[in-house]
Each structure stands twice: as C-alpha cells, then as structure tokens.
C-alpha cells in the first residue's frame, strides 16, 4: 500500500490517475474494451482511485 505523506504526494497521485485514465481510453479504443491490456489498466486505475478516495475521506 502506498503511503501519502503530504499534498505533493496527493497531487502526484491525481496526475498519475489522470494519466492512467488517458492511457485506458487510448488502449480501449485501439485494442477493444475486452482486451487484456485494457482490463489491466482498468484494474490499476480502480486501485489508485480507491487509494485516493481513502485518503480524501480520512483527511477531509
């Protein structure tokens, strides 16, 4: 599990989430929504979104 120490970490996490989202859209359009790569990116994006939400709800 990733430990976020400060706002820079949280900001970097948001940047990474947005990059993953862009990658997911691109790969999904090229390879299809059921491709292995698309599903892996989707699962990775889900993981980091959940991490972000946990931090936000823990430290409002």
C-alpha positions, -999 to 999 in steps of 0.1 A, spaced: 0 0 0 13 35 -9 17 59 19 9 95 11 28 119 32 17 154 20 -2 173 -6 25 168 -32 20 131 -29 -17 135 -33 -12 159 -62 12 134 -79 -14 106 -73 -40 127 -91 -17 133 -120 -10 96 -122 -47 87 -121 -54 111 -150 -25 96 -170 -39 61 -164 -73 73 -174 -60 87 -207 -40 55 -213 -71 34 -206 -92 54 -231 -65 51 -258 -59 14 -253 -96 7 -251 -102 24 -284 -73 6 -301 -75 -28 -286 -111 -30 -275 -127 -29 -241 -123 -66 -235 -86 -68 -243 -62 -80 -216 -43 -47 -216 -75 -26 -213 -87 -47 -184 -53 -45 -166 -52 -7 -170 -88 -5 -157 -80 -26 -126 -49 -5 -120 -69 28 -123 -95 14 -99 -69 6 -74 -54 41 -74 -88 58 -74 -97 38 -43 -64 49 -27 -72 85 -34 -107 82 -20 -94 66 12 -70 95 17 -96 121 10 -122 106 33 -96 100 60 -84 136 59 -112 159 48 
